[in-house]
Amino acid sequence: MLDKIKKAEEILWLNPKLSKKEDFKKAQLSEKDVEEASKRLEKFAPLIMHYFPETVISKGIIESPLSIISNMKDLLNKEFCKNYPIQGKLYLKRDSDLPVAGSVKARGGIYEVLKHSEDLALSKGLLKSEDDDYMKLASKKGREFFSKYKVQVGSTGNLGMSIGIMSAAIGYEAIVHMSADAKQWKKDLLRSRGVTVIEYSGDYSEAVEQGRKLSDMDEYSYFVDDENSVQLFLGYSVAGERLAKQLKEQDIVVDSEHPLFVYIPCGVGGAPGGIVFGLKLMFGDNVHCFFAEPTQAPCMVLGMLSEKYEQISVQDIGLTGITQADGLAVGRCSGLVSRLMDERLSGEVTVEDDRLLPYMKALWERENIFIEPSACAAFHGVNALFNFEEGRKYIEENGLKDFMDDSTHIVWATGGRLMPEDVRKEMLK
């Protein structure tokens, strides 16, 4: 498997450490932590509505639709999964349409900025207690208070957008350190929102390292660490209970005879890892989670398979880390997340760049839904489950063969809503 990864070949790796929920080792995070994160987001809902009026319709809760995509399933079966067609129903979790930041990073990024703002306001007396009126943070006094502080982050794009947009809205001086992979339109959009963008010629790891260094030198600066942040992770993990509610509303049953399969694009691992953590809390052994990564930047599967976690990079085995999927262009995975995934993740699929745009075009033509190339990586997960030998082995060994007609498959769309029309048209062309 490692030889195939080195040669940038597509693989489906099954995680040998996947465990039953009752056998999970005690993690540093628990169900209680996720519940607290969920309550905190509810508490901040009025403030979110104040800064982002488009969230009034959802009462200040930042959430995305779950859509059935039967036409896309038909096309996948016809063109990509000819030998073994997809069984069950296919859905798209449209975090590509999340309000404010237009990507999955709106979940964790916005949560971390709000949590930091709460901690700061409580420690300096702007808020008297956690029962105080949080709208005080949006007052003139509140904005003057936050303007003395900085929030910084290193990013390939989407996390920078969520941290930058939210921090600038609250009144912080927001600084985003962006790697060479970041798309120009993302930099332009951030600057238009009053965010300072510092560009690097190196990759994601360099942007993070330099950003952290600059932030550490300034006592008024807070650095959002995508690789190790517990708060980011908790913001993402709230997705589990939110998805459970949506499934219930759509009368979708998840149990041992109605298995749920979820496919999520993976970069450094924070967003997909948090989502998997939340899903496992909700559905236990009845949810089967797979990550999707580009063949040139498969940092999570490399870290987990080699058991070197964050201590190995894709460049160490001769890969470039360069990919059309800018949000997934990461050379080294998160140590925090990769270790938490050891027992929870079913497996990993890698995908060649050549597949991303055809998947993107098919979704647009069949469902009139646009998502960015990195989000399309997850479609390859469904394909691999049914058409790769390892995928069929997974179904067989987990006793799922008789239940696949009643299965539910969710492709997690991670970004795309904020892409400018001219860039979108160019990609579709």
C-alpha positions in Angstrom: 0.0 0.0 0.0 2.9 2.4 0.9 4.5 1.6 -2.5 1.3 2.6 -4.3 1.1 5.8 -2.3 4.7 6.6 -3.2 3.9 6.1 -6.9 0.9 8.4 -6.5 -1.5 5.6 -7.4 -5.1 5.6 -6.2 -5.8 3.4 -3.2 -8.5 2.5 -0.8 -6.8 1.8 2.6 -8.7 0.0 5.3 -7.8 1.1 8.8 -6.7 -2.1 10.7 -7.1 -0.3 14.1 -10.8 0.6 13.6 -12.5 -0.4 16.9 -16.0 -0.9 18.2 -17.4 2.2 20.1 -17.4 0.4 23.4 -13.6 -0.4 23.0 -12.6 3.3 22.3 -9.8 4.4 24.6 -10.6 7.4 26.8 -10.0 10.4 24.6 -9.0 13.9 25.8 -12.4 15.1 24.5 -15.8 13.7 25.5 -19.5 14.0 24.6 -19.8 16.7 27.3 -17.2 18.9 25.5 -19.2 18.6 22.3 -22.5 19.4 24.1 -20.8 22.5 25.6 -19.6 23.6 22.2 -23.1 23.2 20.8 -24.6 25.3 23.7 -22.0 28.0 23.2 -22.9 28.4 19.5 -26.6 28.8 20.5 -25.5 31.5 23.0 -23.7 33.4 20.3 -26.6 33.1 17.7 -27.9 36.7 18.3 -24.4 38.1 17.7 -24.0 36.0 14.5 -27.4 37.3 13.2 -26.2 40.9 14.0 -23.0 40.6 12.0 -24.4 38.3 9.3 -28.0 39.1 8.5 -28.2 36.1 6.1 -28.3 33.9 9.1 -31.5 35.4 10.5 -33.4 32.7 8.6 -31.7 30.0 10.6 -31.9 32.0 13.8 -28.1 32.6 13.9 -27.2 28.9 13.6 -24.7 28.2 10.8 -25.9 25.1 9.1 -26.1 23.6 5.6 -28.8 21.5 3.8 -28.7 17.8 3.3 -29.8 17.0 -0.3 -30.6 13.8 -2.1 -28.7 13.6 -5.4 -30.3 10.7 -7.3 -29.4 12.1 -10.7 -25.7 12.2 -9.7 -26.0 8.7 -8.4 -27.4 7.6 -11.8 -24.5 9.3 -13.6 -21.9 7.8 -11.3 -23.3 4.3 -11.9 -23.4 4.9 -15.7 -19.9 6.4 -16.1 -17.8 5.7 -13.0 -19.1 2.7 -11.3 -20.1 0.4 -14.2 -18.9 -2.9 -12.7 -20.5 -2.5 -9.3 -23.2 0.1 -9.1 -23.8 2.2 -5.9 -26.5 0.6 -3.7 -28.6 2.6 -1.4 -29.3 6.4 -1.5 -26.8 9.1 -2.2 -26.9 12.5 -0.4 -24.8 15.6 -0.4 -24.1 17.4 2.8 -23.7 20.9 1.5 -21.2 22.6 3.8 -20.1 24.2 0.5 -23.1 26.5 1.1 -22.6 27.3 4.8 -23.3 30.9 5.5 -20.6 33.5 6.3 -17.6 31.5 5.0 -19.0 29.2 2.3 -17.1 26.1 3.4 -16.9 23.4 6.1 -14.4 25.7 7.9 -17.2 27.9 8.9 -18.0 25.3 11.6 -14.7 25.2 13.4 -13.2 28.5 12.4 -16.2 30.6 13.6 -16.5 28.6 16.8 -12.9 29.1 17.7 -13.0 32.9 17.1 -16.2 33.1 19.3 -14.7 30.9 22.1 -11.6 33.1 22.1 -13.7 36.3 22.2 -15.7 34.9 25.1 -12.5 34.0 27.1 -11.0 37.4 26.4 -14.1 39.3 27.3 -14.6 37.3 30.5 -10.9 37.7 31.6 -10.9 41.5 31.0 -14.4 42.1 32.5 -16.2 43.1 29.3 -18.5 40.2 30.2 -19.3 39.7 33.9 -20.2 36.0 33.5 -21.3 33.4 31.0 -24.9 34.4 31.7 -24.2 38.0 30.7 -25.7 39.6 27.5 -23.3 38.6 24.7 -24.6 41.4 22.5 -22.3 43.6 24.6 -19.5 42.3 22.4 -21.0 44.1 19.4 -21.3 47.5 21.2 -19.0 50.5 20.5 -17.1 49.6 23.7 -16.9 46.0 22.7 -15.5 46.8 19.2 -13.0 49.2 20.6 -11.9 46.5 23.1 -11.4 43.9 20.3 -9.6 46.3 18.0 -6.6 46.2 20.3 -6.1 42.5 19.7 -5.1 40.4 16.7 -6.2 37.0 15.4 -3.8 35.1 13.0 -4.0 31.8 11.1 -2.0 29.9 8.5 -4.1 28.5 5.7 -4.4 27.2 2.1 -7.7 29.0 1.8 -10.9 28.1 3.4 -9.9 28.2 7.1 -8.3 31.6 6.4 -11.6 32.8 5.0 -13.7 31.6 8.0 -11.2 32.9 10.6 -10.5 36.2 8.7 -14.1 37.1 8.0 -15.4 36.3 11.5 -12.4 38.0 13.3 -12.7 41.2 11.2 -16.5 41.3 11.8 -16.0 41.3 15.6 -13.4 44.0 15.3 -10.0 42.2 15.6 -7.0 43.0 13.4 -7.2 39.8 11.3 -4.1 38.4 9.6 -4.1 35.3 7.4 -0.8 33.7 6.3 -1.4 31.9 3.0 0.6 29.3 1.3 1.5 29.2 -2.4 -1.5 26.8 -3.1 -4.1 29.4 -2.1 -6.3 30.6 -4.9 -6.1 34.3 -5.8 -9.8 34.9 -5.5 -9.7 33.7 -1.8 -6.9 36.3 -1.1 -8.8 39.0 -2.9 -12.1 38.3 -1.0 -10.3 38.4 2.4 -8.6 41.7 1.6 -12.0 43.1 0.5 -13.3 42.3 4.1 -10.5 44.2 5.7 -8.2 41.2 6.4 -4.4 41.4 6.0 -3.1 38.6 3.8 0.5 37.6 3.9 1.6 35.4 1.1 4.3 32.7 1.1 6.1 30.9 -1.7 6.2 27.7 0.3 3.5 25.2 1.3 0.9 25.1 4.0 3.4 24.0 6.7 5.5 27.1 6.1 2.6 29.5 6.2 1.6 28.0 9.6 5.1 28.0 11.0 5.7 31.6 10.0 2.3 32.8 11.2 2.7 31.1 14.5 6.2 32.6 15.0 4.9 36.2 14.3 1.9 35.7 16.5 4.0 34.3 19.4 6.1 37.5 19.4 3.0 39.7 20.1 1.2 39.4 23.5 -2.0 40.8 22.0 -2.1 38.2 19.2 -4.0 34.9 19.2 -2.9 32.1 16.7 -5.5 29.6 15.5 -3.5 26.4 15.1 -5.3 24.2 12.5 -2.9 21.3 13.3 -3.5 21.1 17.1 -6.5 23.2 18.0 -9.0 21.5 20.3 -11.5 24.4 19.9 -11.5 24.1 16.1 -12.0 20.4 16.5 -15.0 20.9 18.8 -16.6 23.4 16.5 -16.5 20.8 13.7 -17.7 17.9 15.9 -21.1 19.6 16.5 -21.9 18.5 13.0 -22.7 15.0 14.4 -25.8 16.0 16.3 -26.9 18.5 13.6 -26.7 15.7 10.9 -28.6 13.3 13.2 -31.4 15.9 13.4 -31.5 16.3 9.6 -31.6 12.6 9.1 -34.5 12.3 11.5 -36.4 15.1 9.7 -36.0 13.3 6.4 -37.0 9.9 7.9 -33.6 8.4 7.2 -33.0 5.5 9.6 -29.5 4.7 10.8 -29.0 1.3 12.6 -27.3 -2.0 12.1 -29.6 -2.9 9.1 -29.5 0.7 7.7 -25.8 1.6 7.7 -24.6 5.1 7.1 -21.5 5.8 5.0 -19.8 9.2 5.0 -17.1 10.4 2.7 -15.1 13.6 3.6 -12.2 15.4 1.8 -9.2 15.7 4.1 -6.4 18.2 4.3 -4.6 18.5 7.6 -7.5 16.7 9.2 -9.2 19.1 11.6 -12.5 19.5 9.9 -13.0 15.9 8.8 -11.7 14.6 12.1 -14.0 16.7 14.1 -17.0 15.6 12.0 -16.1 11.9 12.4 -15.7 12.4 16.1 -19.2 13.9 16.3 -20.7 11.2 14.0 -19.2 8.4 16.0 -20.7 9.8 19.2 -24.1 9.9 17.6 -24.2 6.7 15.5 -21.4 4.5 17.0 -20.6 1.4 14.9 -23.5 2.1 12.4 -21.6 4.9 10.7 -18.6 4.1 8.5 -16.4 7.1 7.8 -13.9 7.5 5.0 -11.5 10.4 4.2 -10.5 11.3 0.6 -7.1 12.9 -0.3 -5.3 13.8 -3.5 -2.7 11.3 -4.7 0.0 14.0 -4.4 -0.9 15.1 -0.9 -2.2 12.1 1.1 -0.8 13.3 4.4 -3.4 11.6 6.7 -3.3 8.1 5.2 0.5 8.4 5.2 0.6 9.4 8.8 -1.8 6.7 10.0 -0.6 3.9 7.8 3.1 4.4 8.7 2.1 5.2 12.4 4.5 8.2 12.2 1.4 10.6 12.3 2.7 14.2 12.1 6.3 13.1 12.0 6.2 12.2 8.3 5.4 14.4 5.3 4.4 13.5 1.7 7.6 15.2 0.5 9.6 12.6 2.6 8.4 9.9 0.3 8.9 11.8 -3.0 5.4 13.3 -3.6 5.0 17.0 -4.5 2.0 18.0 -2.3 0.8 20.0 -5.3 -2.8 19.5 -6.3 -5.8 21.2 -8.0 -7.6 20.6 -4.7 -6.0 23.6 -2.9 -7.8 23.0 0.4 -6.2 19.5 0.6 -2.7 20.6 -0.4 -1.2 19.6 2.9 2.1 17.7 3.4 1.8 16.7 7.1 -1.3 15.7 9.0 -2.4 16.9 12.4 -0.9 14.7 15.2 -4.0 15.4 17.4 -6.5 14.3 14.8 -4.6 11.4 13.3 -4.3 9.7 16.7 -8.0 10.3 17.4 -8.9 8.7 14.1 -6.9 5.5 14.8 -10.0 3.9 16.3 -12.7 5.8 14.5 -11.9 6.0 10.8 -12.9 3.1 8.5 -10.4 4.0 5.8 -9.0 6.4 3.3 -9.2 6.8 -0.4 -6.8 8.7 -2.6 -7.9 10.4 -5.8 -6.1 11.7 -8.9 -6.6 15.3 -9.8 -7.9 14.3 -13.3 -11.1 13.0 -11.7 -12.0 16.2 -9.7 -13.2 18.4 -12.5 -15.4 15.7 -14.2 -17.1 15.0 -10.8 -17.6 18.8 -10.4 -19.1 19.2 -13.9 -21.3 16.2 -13.4 -22.8 17.5 -10.2 -23.4 20.9 -11.8 -25.1 19.4 -14.9 -27.1 16.7 -13.1 -28.1 18.5 -9.8 -27.4 22.2 -10.5 -25.1 22.3 -7.5 -21.6 23.8 -7.7 -18.8 22.7 -5.3 -15.1 23.4 -5.6 -12.6 20.8 -6.9 -11.3 19.8 -3.5 -14.9 19.1 -2.3 -15.3 16.7 -5.2 -12.6 14.3 -3.9 -15.2 12.7 -1.7 -17.2 11.3 -4.7 -14.3 9.0 -5.3 -14.9 7.5 -1.9 -18.3 6.1 -2.9 -16.9 4.9 -6.2 -14.0 3.1 -4.3 -16.3 1.5 -1.7 -18.2 -0.4 -4.4 -15.5 -0.8 -7.2 -12.2 -1.3 -5.4 -11.4 -4.8 -4.1 -10.8 -3.4 -0.6 -14.2 -1.6 -0.6 -16.0 -4.9 -1.3 -13.9 -6.6 1.3 -14.9 -4.0 3.9 -18.6 -4.6 3.1 -18.1 -8.3 3.4 -16.0 -8.4 6.6 -18.3 -6.0 8.4 -21.4 -8.1 7.7 -23.0 -5.3 5.6 -23.6 -7.1 2.3 -27.3 -7.9 2.9 -28.0 -4.3 4.0 -26.4 -2.3 1.2 -29.7 -1.7 -0.6 -30.9 0.1 2.6 -27.7 2.0 3.1 -27.3 5.8 3.1 -24.2 7.5 1.5 -23.3 11.1 2.3 -20.7 12.9 0.3 -19.5 15.9 2.4 -19.2 18.9 0.2 -16.6 21.2 1.8 -16.5 24.4 -0.1 -17.4 26.5 -3.2 -20.2 29.0 -2.5 -18.0 32.1 -2.4 -16.1 31.3 -5.6 -16.5 34.3 -8.0 -18.7 33.7 -11.0 -15.9 34.2 -13.5 -13.6 31.6 -11.8 -16.5 29.2 -11.6 -17.3 29.6 -15.3 -13.7 29.1 -16.2 -13.5 25.9 -14.2 -16.7 24.5 -15.7 -15.4 25.4 -19.2 
